[in-house]
Amino acid sequence: MARSVSGWSPRALAALRIVAGLLFLAHGVVKLFGFPEGAQPGEVEIASLMGVGAIIELVTGALLMLGLFTRPAAFIASGQMAVAYWMFHFPSSPYPAANGGDAAILFCFVFLYIFTAGPGAWSLDKR
């Protein structure tokens, strides 16, 4: 059983990379373009720290989806999420369930895993 399942590992890694990249890109779209309307935090000033974060989310999210420059993009995205957690979430409470930092922690470690594991299947890096 383990042998037959392990053959799917590169495709499962690719699916994780693509979905995480899409979700990260979506966070950047909310901050840069205010889409979808009503999503938080909404459109932010591009020349602000949140604006820079939005650009990083948009660019690295797209690169991760495509599997292009996967390792550098994942490293930058992981670092951004670590900074986001410690700067914006942790100061309000040390508990992720209380400070809203669950997603930042999860993104940080998913991107750190992708950085170490590589892009998996279905990536432009593999071409």
CNS distance restraints for C-alpha pairs under 8 A (distance, minus, plus):
assign (resid   1 and name CA) (resid   5 and name CA) 6.26 0.50 0.50
assign (resid   2 and name CA) (resid   6 and name CA) 5.93 0.50 0.50
assign (resid   3 and name CA) (resid   7 and name CA) 6.77 0.50 0.50
assign (resid   4 and name CA) (resid   8 and name CA) 7.70 0.50 0.50
assign (resid   5 and name CA) (resid   9 and name CA) 7.38 0.50 0.50
assign (resid   8 and name CA) (resid  12 and name CA) 6.12 0.50 0.50
assign (resid   9 and name CA) (resid  13 and name CA) 6.04 0.50 0.50
assign (resid   9 and name CA) (resid 120 and name CA) 7.83 0.50 0.50
assign (resid  10 and name CA) (resid  14 and name CA) 6.17 0.50 0.50
assign (resid  10 and name CA) (resid 120 and name CA) 4.40 0.50 0.50
assign (resid  10 and name CA) (resid 121 and name CA) 5.08 0.50 0.50
assign (resid  11 and name CA) (resid  15 and name CA) 6.14 0.50 0.50
assign (resid  11 and name CA) (resid 120 and name CA) 6.23 0.50 0.50
assign (resid  11 and name CA) (resid 121 and name CA) 5.19 0.50 0.50
assign (resid  11 and name CA) (resid 122 and name CA) 7.47 0.50 0.50
assign (resid  12 and name CA) (resid  16 and name CA) 6.22 0.50 0.50
assign (resid  12 and name CA) (resid 120 and name CA) 7.75 0.50 0.50
assign (resid  13 and name CA) (resid  17 and name CA) 6.12 0.50 0.50
assign (resid  13 and name CA) (resid 114 and name CA) 7.77 0.50 0.50
assign (resid  13 and name CA) (resid 119 and name CA) 7.03 0.50 0.50
assign (resid  13 and name CA) (resid 120 and name CA) 5.23 0.50 0.50
assign (resid  13 and name CA) (resid 121 and name CA) 7.32 0.50 0.50
assign (resid  14 and name CA) (resid  18 and name CA) 6.04 0.50 0.50
assign (resid  14 and name CA) (resid 119 and name CA) 6.13 0.50 0.50
assign (resid  14 and name CA) (resid 120 and name CA) 4.79 0.50 0.50
assign (resid  14 and name CA) (resid 121 and name CA) 5.32 0.50 0.50
assign (resid  14 and name CA) (resid 122 and name CA) 6.41 0.50 0.50
assign (resid  14 and name CA) (resid 123 and name CA) 7.56 0.50 0.50
assign (resid  15 and name CA) (resid  19 and name CA) 6.06 0.50 0.50
assign (resid  16 and name CA) (resid  20 and name CA) 5.90 0.50 0.50
assign (resid  17 and name CA) (resid  21 and name CA) 5.91 0.50 0.50
assign (resid  17 and name CA) (resid  64 and name CA) 6.14 0.50 0.50
assign (resid  17 and name CA) (resid  65 and name CA) 6.40 0.50 0.50
assign (resid  17 and name CA) (resid  67 and name CA) 7.71 0.50 0.50
assign (resid  17 and name CA) (resid 114 and name CA) 6.91 0.50 0.50
assign (resid  17 and name CA) (resid 119 and name CA) 6.94 0.50 0.50
assign (resid  18 and name CA) (resid  22 and name CA) 6.11 0.50 0.50
assign (resid  18 and name CA) (resid  64 and name CA) 6.34 0.50 0.50
assign (resid  18 and name CA) (resid  65 and name CA) 4.29 0.50 0.50
assign (resid  18 and name CA) (resid  66 and name CA) 7.31 0.50 0.50
assign (resid  18 and name CA) (resid  67 and name CA) 7.80 0.50 0.50
assign (resid  19 and name CA) (resid  23 and name CA) 6.20 0.50 0.50
assign (resid  19 and name CA) (resid  65 and name CA) 7.25 0.50 0.50
assign (resid  20 and name CA) (resid  24 and name CA) 6.07 0.50 0.50
assign (resid  20 and name CA) (resid  61 and name CA) 7.57 0.50 0.50
assign (resid  20 and name CA) (resid  64 and name CA) 7.89 0.50 0.50
assign (resid  20 and name CA) (resid  65 and name CA) 7.82 0.50 0.50
assign (resid  20 and name CA) (resid 107 and name CA) 7.51 0.50 0.50
assign (resid  20 and name CA) (resid 110 and name CA) 7.82 0.50 0.50
assign (resid  21 and name CA) (resid  25 and name CA) 6.00 0.50 0.50
assign (resid  21 and name CA) (resid  60 and name CA) 7.30 0.50 0.50
assign (resid  21 and name CA) (resid  61 and name CA) 4.09 0.50 0.50
assign (resid  21 and name CA) (resid  62 and name CA) 6.28 0.50 0.50
assign (resid  21 and name CA) (resid  63 and name CA) 7.54 0.50 0.50
assign (resid  21 and name CA) (resid  64 and name CA) 5.03 0.50 0.50
assign (resid  21 and name CA) (resid  65 and name CA) 4.94 0.50 0.50
assign (resid  22 and name CA) (resid  26 and name CA) 6.13 0.50 0.50
assign (resid  22 and name CA) (resid  61 and name CA) 5.97 0.50 0.50
assign (resid  22 and name CA) (resid  62 and name CA) 7.06 0.50 0.50
assign (resid  22 and name CA) (resid  65 and name CA) 6.25 0.50 0.50
assign (resid  23 and name CA) (resid  27 and name CA) 6.49 0.50 0.50
assign (resid  23 and name CA) (resid  61 and name CA) 7.48 0.50 0.50
assign (resid  24 and name CA) (resid  28 and name CA) 6.63 0.50 0.50
assign (resid  24 and name CA) (resid  57 and name CA) 5.56 0.50 0.50
assign (resid  24 and name CA) (resid  58 and name CA) 6.99 0.50 0.50
assign (resid  24 and name CA) (resid  60 and name CA) 7.90 0.50 0.50
assign (resid  24 and name CA) (resid  61 and name CA) 5.12 0.50 0.50
assign (resid  25 and name CA) (resid  29 and name CA) 6.27 0.50 0.50
assign (resid  25 and name CA) (resid  57 and name CA) 5.38 0.50 0.50
assign (resid  25 and name CA) (resid  58 and name CA) 4.43 0.50 0.50
assign (resid  25 and name CA) (resid  59 and name CA) 7.27 0.50 0.50
assign (resid  25 and name CA) (resid  60 and name CA) 7.42 0.50 0.50
assign (resid  25 and name CA) (resid  61 and name CA) 4.39 0.50 0.50
assign (resid  25 and name CA) (resid  62 and name CA) 6.20 0.50 0.50
assign (resid  26 and name CA) (resid  30 and name CA) 6.32 0.50 0.50
assign (resid  26 and name CA) (resid  58 and name CA) 7.34 0.50 0.50
assign (resid  27 and name CA) (resid  31 and name CA) 6.51 0.50 0.50
assign (resid  27 and name CA) (resid  54 and name CA) 7.12 0.50 0.50
assign (resid  27 and name CA) (resid  57 and name CA) 6.67 0.50 0.50
assign (resid  27 and name CA) (resid  58 and name CA) 7.55 0.50 0.50
assign (resid  28 and name CA) (resid  32 and name CA) 6.00 0.50 0.50
assign (resid  28 and name CA) (resid  53 and name CA) 7.56 0.50 0.50
assign (resid  28 and name CA) (resid  54 and name CA) 4.23 0.50 0.50
assign (resid  28 and name CA) (resid  55 and name CA) 6.33 0.50 0.50
assign (resid  28 and name CA) (resid  56 and name CA) 7.52 0.50 0.50
assign (resid  28 and name CA) (resid  57 and name CA) 4.84 0.50 0.50
assign (resid  28 and name CA) (resid  58 and name CA) 4.71 0.50 0.50
assign (resid  29 and name CA) (resid  33 and name CA) 5.48 0.50 0.50
assign (resid  29 and name CA) (resid  34 and name CA) 6.76 0.50 0.50
assign (resid  29 and name CA) (resid  35 and name CA) 6.15 0.50 0.50
assign (resid  29 and name CA) (resid  54 and name CA) 7.30 0.50 0.50
assign (resid  29 and name CA) (resid  58 and name CA) 6.59 0.50 0.50
assign (resid  30 and name CA) (resid  34 and name CA) 4.50 0.50 0.50
assign (resid  30 and name CA) (resid  35 and name CA) 4.77 0.50 0.50
assign (resid  30 and name CA) (resid  36 and name CA) 6.40 0.50 0.50
assign (resid  30 and name CA) (resid  39 and name CA) 6.63 0.50 0.50
assign (resid  30 and name CA) (resid  40 and name CA) 7.31 0.50 0.50
assign (resid  30 and name CA) (resid  41 and name CA) 7.27 0.50 0.50
assign (resid  30 and name CA) (resid  42 and name CA) 5.52 0.50 0.50
assign (resid  30 and name CA) (resid  43 and name CA) 6.16 0.50 0.50
assign (resid  31 and name CA) (resid  35 and name CA) 7.86 0.50 0.50
assign (resid  31 and name CA) (resid  41 and name CA) 6.61 0.50 0.50
assign (resid  31 and name CA) (resid  42 and name CA) 5.31 0.50 0.50
assign (resid  31 and name CA) (resid  43 and name CA) 4.39 0.50 0.50
assign (resid  31 and name CA) (resid  44 and name CA) 5.32 0.50 0.50
assign (resid  31 and name CA) (resid  50 and name CA) 7.64 0.50 0.50
assign (resid  31 and name CA) (resid  51 and name CA) 6.95 0.50 0.50
assign (resid  31 and name CA) (resid  54 and name CA) 5.71 0.50 0.50
assign (resid  32 and name CA) (resid  42 and name CA) 7.95 0.50 0.50
assign (resid  32 and name CA) (resid  43 and name CA) 5.36 0.50 0.50
assign (resid  32 and name CA) (resid  44 and name CA) 6.28 0.50 0.50
assign (resid  32 and name CA) (resid  45 and name CA) 7.95 0.50 0.50
assign (resid  32 and name CA) (resid  46 and name CA) 7.04 0.50 0.50
assign (resid  32 and name CA) (resid  51 and name CA) 6.93 0.50 0.50
assign (resid  32 and name CA) (resid  54 and name CA) 6.20 0.50 0.50
assign (resid  32 and name CA) (resid  55 and name CA) 7.51 0.50 0.50
assign (resid  33 and name CA) (resid  42 and name CA) 7.75 0.50 0.50
assign (resid  33 and name CA) (resid  43 and name CA) 5.58 0.50 0.50
assign (resid  34 and name CA) (resid  38 and name CA) 7.74 0.50 0.50
assign (resid  34 and name CA) (resid  39 and name CA) 7.30 0.50 0.50
assign (resid  34 and name CA) (resid  42 and name CA) 4.69 0.50 0.50
assign (resid  34 and name CA) (resid  43 and name CA) 4.23 0.50 0.50
assign (resid  34 and name CA) (resid  44 and name CA) 7.93 0.50 0.50
assign (resid  35 and name CA) (resid  39 and name CA) 7.02 0.50 0.50
assign (resid  35 and name CA) (resid  42 and name CA) 7.38 0.50 0.50
assign (resid  35 and name CA) (resid  43 and name CA) 7.91 0.50 0.50
assign (resid  37 and name CA) (resid  42 and name CA) 7.37 0.50 0.50
assign (resid  38 and name CA) (resid  42 and name CA) 6.76 0.50 0.50
assign (resid  44 and name CA) (resid  48 and name CA) 7.64 0.50 0.50
assign (resid  44 and name CA) (resid  50 and name CA) 6.63 0.50 0.50
assign (resid  44 and name CA) (resid  51 and name CA) 5.93 0.50 0.50
assign (resid  45 and name CA) (resid  50 and name CA) 7.36 0.50 0.50
assign (resid  45 and name CA) (resid  51 and name CA) 5.60 0.50 0.50
assign (resid  46 and name CA) (resid  50 and name CA) 7.31 0.50 0.50
assign (resid  46 and name CA) (resid  51 and name CA) 3.94 0.50 0.50
assign (resid  46 and name CA) (resid  52 and name CA) 6.44 0.50 0.50
assign (resid  46 and name CA) (resid  54 and name CA) 7.97 0.50 0.50
assign (resid  47 and name CA) (resid  51 and name CA) 5.78 0.50 0.50
assign (resid  47 and name CA) (resid  52 and name CA) 6.86 0.50 0.50
assign (resid  48 and name CA) (resid  52 and name CA) 6.31 0.50 0.50
assign (resid  49 and name CA) (resid  53 and name CA) 6.22 0.50 0.50
assign (resid  50 and name CA) (resid  54 and name CA) 6.09 0.50 0.50
assign (resid  51 and name CA) (resid  55 and name CA) 6.38 0.50 0.50
assign (resid  52 and name CA) (resid  56 and name CA) 6.33 0.50 0.50
assign (resid  53 and name CA) (resid  57 and name CA) 6.12 0.50 0.50
assign (resid  53 and name CA) (resid  80 and name CA) 7.30 0.50 0.50
assign (resid  54 and name CA) (resid  58 and name CA) 6.09 0.50 0.50
assign (resid  55 and name CA) (resid  59 and name CA) 6.06 0.50 0.50
assign (resid  56 and name CA) (resid  60 and name CA) 5.76 0.50 0.50
assign (resid  56 and name CA) (resid  61 and name CA) 7.86 0.50 0.50
assign (resid  56 and name CA) (resid  76 and name CA) 7.99 0.50 0.50
assign (resid  56 and name CA) (resid  77 and name CA) 7.15 0.50 0.50
assign (resid  56 and name CA) (resid  80 and name CA) 8.00 0.50 0.50
assign (resid  57 and name CA) (resid  61 and name CA) 5.50 0.50 0.50
assign (resid  57 and name CA) (resid  77 and name CA) 7.02 0.50 0.50
assign (resid  58 and name CA) (resid  62 and name CA) 6.17 0.50 0.50
assign (resid  59 and name CA) (resid  63 and name CA) 6.21 0.50 0.50
assign (resid  60 and name CA) (resid  64 and name CA) 5.95 0.50 0.50
assign (resid  60 and name CA) (resid  73 and name CA) 5.07 0.50 0.50
assign (resid  60 and name CA) (resid  74 and name CA) 7.10 0.50 0.50
assign (resid  60 and name CA) (resid  76 and name CA) 7.60 0.50 0.50
assign (resid  60 and name CA) (resid  77 and name CA) 6.42 0.50 0.50
assign (resid  61 and name CA) (resid  65 and name CA) 6.20 0.50 0.50
assign (resid  61 and name CA) (resid  73 and name CA) 7.94 0.50 0.50
assign (resid  62 and name CA) (resid  66 and name CA) 6.32 0.50 0.50
assign (resid  63 and name CA) (resid  67 and name CA) 5.87 0.50 0.50
assign (resid  63 and name CA) (resid  68 and name CA) 5.10 0.50 0.50
assign (resid  63 and name CA) (resid  69 and name CA) 6.55 0.50 0.50
assign (resid  63 and name CA) (resid  70 and name CA) 6.56 0.50 0.50
assign (resid  63 and name CA) (resid  73 and name CA) 6.64 0.50 0.50
assign (resid  64 and name CA) (resid  68 and name CA) 6.37 0.50 0.50
assign (resid  64 and name CA) (resid  69 and name CA) 7.63 0.50 0.50
assign (resid  64 and name CA) (resid  70 and name CA) 5.55 0.50 0.50
assign (resid  64 and name CA) (resid  73 and name CA) 6.63 0.50 0.50
assign (resid  64 and name CA) (resid  74 and name CA) 7.03 0.50 0.50
assign (resid  66 and name CA) (resid 123 and name CA) 5.94 0.50 0.50
assign (resid  66 and name CA) (resid 124 and name CA) 6.22 0.50 0.50
assign (resid  67 and name CA) (resid 119 and name CA) 5.79 0.50 0.50
assign (resid  67 and name CA) (resid 122 and name CA) 7.32 0.50 0.50
assign (resid  67 and name CA) (resid 123 and name CA) 4.17 0.50 0.50
assign (resid  67 and name CA) (resid 124 and name CA) 5.23 0.50 0.50
assign (resid  67 and name CA) (resid 125 and name CA) 5.82 0.50 0.50
assign (resid  68 and name CA) (resid 123 and name CA) 6.64 0.50 0.50
assign (resid  68 and name CA) (resid 124 and name CA) 5.22 0.50 0.50
assign (resid  68 and name CA) (resid 125 and name CA) 5.15 0.50 0.50
assign (resid  69 and name CA) (resid  73 and name CA) 6.04 0.50 0.50
assign (resid  69 and name CA) (resid 125 and name CA) 6.53 0.50 0.50
assign (resid  70 and name CA) (resid  74 and name CA) 5.93 0.50 0.50
assign (resid  70 and name CA) (resid 114 and name CA) 7.76 0.50 0.50
assign (resid  70 and name CA) (resid 115 and name CA) 7.11 0.50 0.50
assign (resid  70 and name CA) (resid 118 and name CA) 6.77 0.50 0.50
assign (resid  70 and name CA) (resid 119 and name CA) 5.88 0.50 0.50
assign (resid  70 and name CA) (resid 125 and name CA) 7.15 0.50 0.50
assign (resid  71 and name CA) (resid  75 and name CA) 6.10 0.50 0.50
assign (resid  71 and name CA) (resid 114 and name CA) 6.96 0.50 0.50
assign (resid  71 and name CA) (resid 115 and name CA) 4.52 0.50 0.50
assign (resid  71 and name CA) (resid 116 and name CA) 7.39 0.50 0.50
assign (resid  71 and name CA) (resid 118 and name CA) 6.13 0.50 0.50
assign (resid  71 and name CA) (resid 119 and name CA) 7.41 0.50 0.50
assign (resid  72 and name CA) (resid  76 and name CA) 6.20 0.50 0.50
assign (resid  72 and name CA) (resid 115 and name CA) 7.18 0.50 0.50
assign (resid  73 and name CA) (resid  77 and name CA) 6.08 0.50 0.50
assign (resid  74 and name CA) (resid  78 and name CA) 5.91 0.50 0.50
assign (resid  74 and name CA) (resid 111 and name CA) 4.89 0.50 0.50
assign (resid  74 and name CA) (resid 112 and name CA) 6.53 0.50 0.50
assign (resid  74 and name CA) (resid 114 and name CA) 6.27 0.50 0.50
assign (resid  74 and name CA) (resid 115 and name CA) 5.21 0.50 0.50
assign (resid  75 and name CA) (resid  79 and name CA) 6.19 0.50 0.50
assign (resid  75 and name CA) (resid 111 and name CA) 6.65 0.50 0.50
assign (resid  75 and name CA) (resid 112 and name CA) 6.29 0.50 0.50
assign (resid  75 and name CA) (resid 115 and name CA) 5.72 0.50 0.50
assign (resid  76 and name CA) (resid  80 and name CA) 6.14 0.50 0.50
assign (resid  77 and name CA) (resid  81 and name CA) 6.29 0.50 0.50
assign (resid  77 and name CA) (resid 108 and name CA) 7.18 0.50 0.50
assign (resid  77 and name CA) (resid 111 and name CA) 6.54 0.50 0.50
assign (resid  78 and name CA) (resid  82 and name CA) 6.33 0.50 0.50
assign (resid  78 and name CA) (resid 107 and name CA) 6.76 0.50 0.50
assign (resid  78 and name CA) (resid 108 and name CA) 4.25 0.50 0.50
assign (resid  78 and name CA) (resid 109 and name CA) 6.80 0.50 0.50
assign (resid  78 and name CA) (resid 110 and name CA) 7.76 0.50 0.50
assign (resid  78 and name CA) (resid 111 and name CA) 5.07 0.50 0.50
assign (resid  78 and name CA) (resid 112 and name CA) 5.68 0.50 0.50
assign (resid  79 and name CA) (resid  83 and name CA) 6.23 0.50 0.50
assign (resid  79 and name CA) (resid 108 and name CA) 6.90 0.50 0.50
assign (resid  80 and name CA) (resid  84 and name CA) 6.03 0.50 0.50
assign (resid  80 and name CA) (resid 108 and name CA) 7.77 0.50 0.50
assign (resid  81 and name CA) (resid  85 and name CA) 6.07 0.50 0.50
assign (resid  81 and name CA) (resid 104 and name CA) 5.19 0.50 0.50
assign (resid  81 and name CA) (resid 105 and name CA) 6.85 0.50 0.50
assign (resid  81 and name CA) (resid 107 and name CA) 6.58 0.50 0.50
assign (resid  81 and name CA) (resid 108 and name CA) 5.11 0.50 0.50
assign (resid  82 and name CA) (resid  86 and name CA) 6.35 0.50 0.50
assign (resid  82 and name CA) (resid 104 and name CA) 7.06 0.50 0.50
assign (resid  82 and name CA) (resid 105 and name CA) 7.00 0.50 0.50
assign (resid  82 and name CA) (resid 108 and name CA) 5.99 0.50 0.50
assign (resid  83 and name CA) (resid  87 and name CA) 5.83 0.50 0.50
assign (resid  84 and name CA) (resid  88 and name CA) 5.53 0.50 0.50
assign (resid  84 and name CA) (resid  89 and name CA) 7.04 0.50 0.50
assign (resid  84 and name CA) (resid 104 and name CA) 6.90 0.50 0.50
assign (resid  85 and name CA) (resid  89 and name CA) 4.92 0.50 0.50
assign (resid  85 and name CA) (resid  90 and name CA) 5.99 0.50 0.50
assign (resid  85 and name CA) (resid 101 and name CA) 5.93 0.50 0.50
assign (resid  85 and name CA) (resid 104 and name CA) 5.85 0.50 0.50
assign (resid  85 and name CA) (resid 105 and name CA) 6.86 0.50 0.50
assign (resid  86 and name CA) (resid  90 and name CA) 5.10 0.50 0.50
assign (resid  86 and name CA) (resid  91 and name CA) 7.05 0.50 0.50
assign (resid  87 and name CA) (resid  91 and name CA) 6.81 0.50 0.50
assign (resid  88 and name CA) (resid  92 and name CA) 7.72 0.50 0.50
assign (resid  89 and name CA) (resid  93 and name CA) 7.07 0.50 0.50
assign (resid  89 and name CA) (resid  96 and name CA) 7.68 0.50 0.50
assign (resid  89 and name CA) (resid  99 and name CA) 5.30 0.50 0.50
assign (resid  89 and name CA) (resid 100 and name CA) 6.45 0.50 0.50
assign (resid  89 and name CA) (resid 101 and name CA) 5.40 0.50 0.50
assign (resid  90 and name CA) (resid  94 and name CA) 5.23 0.50 0.50
assign (resid  90 and name CA) (resid  95 and name CA) 7.46 0.50 0.50
assign (resid  90 and name CA) (resid  96 and name CA) 7.57 0.50 0.50
assign (resid  90 and name CA) (resid  99 and name CA) 6.51 0.50 0.50
assign (resid  90 and name CA) (resid 101 and name CA) 7.44 0.50 0.50
assign (resid  92 and name CA) (resid  99 and name CA) 5.94 0.50 0.50
assign (resid  93 and name CA) (resid  98 and name CA) 6.43 0.50 0.50
assign (resid  93 and name CA) (resid  99 and name CA) 5.34 0.50 0.50
assign (resid  94 and name CA) (resid  98 and name CA) 7.90 0.50 0.50
assign (resid  94 and name CA) (resid  99 and name CA) 7.19 0.50 0.50
assign (resid  95 and name CA) (resid  99 and name CA) 6.10 0.50 0.50
assign (resid  96 and name CA) (resid 100 and name CA) 5.71 0.50 0.50
assign (resid  96 and name CA) (resid 101 and name CA) 4.90 0.50 0.50
assign (resid  96 and name CA) (resid 102 and name CA) 5.28 0.50 0.50
assign (resid  97 and name CA) (resid 101 and name CA) 7.08 0.50 0.50
assign (resid  97 and name CA) (resid 102 and name CA) 6.49 0.50 0.50
assign (resid 101 and name CA) (resid 105 and name CA) 6.30 0.50 0.50
assign (resid 102 and name CA) (resid 106 and name CA) 6.20 0.50 0.50
assign (resid 103 and name CA) (resid 107 and name CA) 5.90 0.50 0.50
assign (resid 104 and name CA) (resid 108 and name CA) 6.00 0.50 0.50
assign (resid 105 and name CA) (resid 109 and name CA) 6.39 0.50 0.50
assign (resid 106 and name CA) (resid 110 and name CA) 6.05 0.50 0.50
assign (resid 107 and name CA) (resid 111 and name CA) 5.95 0.50 0.50
assign (resid 108 and name CA) (resid 112 and name CA) 6.12 0.50 0.50
assign (resid 109 and name CA) (resid 113 and name CA) 6.06 0.50 0.50
assign (resid 110 and name CA) (resid 114 and name CA) 6.27 0.50 0.50
assign (resid 111 and name CA) (resid 115 and name CA) 6.04 0.50 0.50
assign (resid 112 and name CA) (resid 116 and name CA) 6.40 0.50 0.50
assign (resid 113 and name CA) (resid 117 and name CA) 5.91 0.50 0.50
assign (resid 114 and name CA) (resid 118 and name CA) 5.39 0.50 0.50
assign (resid 114 and name CA) (resid 119 and name CA) 6.51 0.50 0.50
assign (resid 115 and name CA) (resid 119 and name CA) 7.98 0.50 0.50
assign (resid 119 and name CA) (resid 123 and name CA) 6.29 0.50 0.50
assign (resid 119 and name CA) (resid 125 and name CA) 7.33 0.50 0.50
assign (resid 121 and name CA) (resid 126 and name CA) 7.61 0.50 0.50
assign (resid 122 and name CA) (resid 126 and name CA) 7.52 0.50 0.50
assign (resid 123 and name CA) (resid 127 and name CA) 7.23 0.50 0.50
